[in-house]
Amino acid sequence: MDTVHAQFDTGRHWHVQSLREQHVSLDDAIRAMRRPASWRADQERIRRWARGILTDPRLVVLDVQTTTLTDPWAVQISLTDRHGDVLFNEHLNPLADIAPAATALHGITPQQAVTAPPFAVFVPRLAQLLHRRRCVTYNAAFDRAVLERELIRYFRSAARAQAWLGQCTLVDAMQPYAAWKGLWSARHHSYRFQPLGSSYEAVTNCRLLLTTLKGVR
């Protein structure tokens, strides 16, 4: 049976002896001990997936910053290529209020946003950049929902918004990274999602995601 002990002389980490791992929180140390027997195979599968992502010349990395977490509009969209070079980085006027809690995270104020162009101005440029691309993001469901909401407002048609989004393949890195880390949630019977650890600046997030994927390799 695995044992966990605190080793306070190295930053108060919890050590799982049999796994030769250390974790900042006791909960994460216990989650590591609860990994399913399939974890090593899952981890190898994620390694192969990450290698495929990073060697794909069609790869772009996306991050979207928003007005809020509920019914959000975009206030910043960034795209980089697989090397971290910026392809697109624009602040947007969301034509809506920005929640103070959102400003506290990404630093974009209503005063800054009101002077920026709206999403509609960038639709042709984004279409060109995303056409036939493999677009990786962290929590793709959220970013896709934001883009879809913006596109429905632009086209005034859900069908046209869906068709526009269909020009690229959105890939979620959050679930694979959770499996690679392998911290098992007994409550949800799945691998626990991991924070990316970002500054909430969109280009920084794109590059951090690339660095995270390179670490998986």
N, C-alpha and C positions, 0 to 999 in steps of 0.2 A: 504493500500500500504506500502511495506517495505521502511524503511529509513536507510541510511548509514551515519555514522558520524565518524570523526577522534577523537581518544582519545590519545592524544600525550603523556600522562603521563605513558602509558604502552607500550612503544616501537613503537609509531606511527602506530598502527594498525587501520584498518577500521572495524568498528563493524556493523553487520547487526542485528538490534534490535530484530526483530520478530523471527529470527533463533537462536539467542544467539550464534552467531559465530563471530570470528574476522579473518581478512585476512590482509596479509602484503601489498597487492596491491589493489587499488580501482577496477581494472579490475576483479580480482577474487571475490571481494565482489559482484559486479554486476552479475557475472556468477552464484554465489550462489543464487541470487534472481531470476534468470531466469530458475531454475530447472523445468523440466516437472513434471506434477502431478504424474507420474509413479515412481518418484525417490525413495520414501520410499520402494516401492515394489522391485525396482531394487537393493537397498541397502541390503534388507533382502536376496534377491537371492544370492548376492555376499557373504554375511556372510555364508550362507549354503555352497556355493562353496568353500570358504576358509577353513571351518572346514573339508570338505571332502578331500581337498588337504593335509592338515597338518596331518591328521590321517592315511593317506595311507602309509603303510610300504614300498611300491614300489617307493616312491617319491625320486627323486634326483633333485637338483637345479643346473642349468647350467649358466655359464657366459663365454663369449668369448671376448677377446680384440684383436684388429685388426690393420692392417697396415694403414688403411684409411677408410672412409665411402663409397667410390665409388670403386667397384670391389675389395673388401677387401680380404686379407688372414689373417689367425689367427696367433697371436704372443703369446697368452696365453689362455689356456682353463682350467677352474676349475669346479669341481663337488663337491657338498657336499650332505650329506644325510639330512633327515628332521630335524635333531638335530643340523645341522651346522658343523658336523664333516667332515673333508676333505677326499674325496675319490680319487680325482685326482687334481693335480695342477702342470701344466707344462708350461714352456716357450718354444716357438717353433721358429725355423728358418723358416720364411715365404718364403724363396727363392725369395724374392722380396724386393723392397725398402719400408721403413717405412716413412710415411709422417711426417715431423717435427711437424705438428699440432697434430698428433696421439701420438707421443712421449711426447709432452707437457701435454697430458691428462693422459696417463697410465705410463709414465716414462720409457718405454722399448726402449732402444736405438738400433740402427743398430749394434753397437759393441757388445752389450749383445746378441742380437738375432743370430748373425752369429755363435756363439759357441754353440747354442742350437740344439737339434735334430729336424729334420723336422717332419711334421704331420704324414708322412707315418710310422714312427717308432711306433707311438702310436695307430694306427688303431686297432690292435688286443685287446689291453687293453681297449680302449674305447668301443669296441663292447661288451666285457664281462661286463663292468660296466653299459651299457645302455640296455642290453637285457631285454625285457619285463618290462621296467621301465616307470614310469610316470615322465616326465622331464619338470619341470616348469622353465621358464626363463622370463626375462623382455624384451619385443619386440622379440617374437619368430620368426617372419618373417625374421628379420635381422640375428639372430644367425643361423637359419636353412639355410639361403642362404650362409653364410660363410662355414658351414660344408659341404653343398652340393658342393660348389665350390672346396673345398679341396678334397672331395671324388671323384669327377669327374677327378681331376688331378691324384689322386692315382689309381683309377680303369681304367681310360681312357674310361669310360662308364657312361653315365647319368642314364641308366637303373639300373646298379649295385649300383650306388650312391643312387638312390631312394630306392632300396631294402634294403640297409644298414640302411638308415634313418627310414625305416618302422619297424625296430626292437623295437623302443620305441615310446611313444606317447608324442609329444612336446605340451606343454600347455603354452599359453601366459597369463601372469599376468598383462600386461600393460592395456589392455582394461577393465578387471574387476575392477582394482584399480581405473581407471578413473571414472567408473560408481559409485563406492562406495564413492569417494570424491564428485561427483555430481556437478562439475563446468561446466555449460552448455555453449558450443560454439554456438552462434547464427549463426556465419558465416558457420560452418560446420554441423550444426544441429545434434550435437552429444556431448557426454561428452568429455571434454578436457583432453588429455593425461597429466599425471603428471610426473615430473622428480623424479627419485628414490633418488637423492641426494647422489651420491656415490663418492668415491675417485678414481674410475676407476681401482681399483685393483680387480682382478677377484674373489678371495675368499671373500674379503670384500663385493663385490656386492652380492654374493650368500647369505651371512649371513644377509645382509641388506634386501634383498628380503624376507627372512624368517621372519625377525622382522616386516616388513611391513605387511605381510600376517597375522601374529599373532595379529597385531593391528586392522586388519579388523574384526577379531573374536569378 
